[in-house]
Amino acid sequence: MESNSTPDVAAQLRHARFGKLPERIAYADMVEEKPSDPKDPSGGHHPEGSWKHFSCLALDLGL
């Protein structure tokens, strides 16, 4: 058997790119906090209009 002690170029490139783990990111850098606006219509729960999104068999049958 012949042993090849020099790694090929592709293996060197793989090791250069994936040979170590990335730097850790602090939790504070991953989180964004902003206050909510209860009168904002773009998000949140709308109790008056939420019944339109659900189907009820009793209502469909007129019971």
QUIZIHU-V284168 format. One record per helix or strand of 3 or more residues. SS is the DSSP state (H for helix, E for strand). FROM is the first residue (numbers start at 1). TO is the last residue. If there is no record, write none. Layout:
SS	FROM	TO
SS	FROM	TO
This chain:
H	9	18
H	27	30
H	50	53
H	57	61
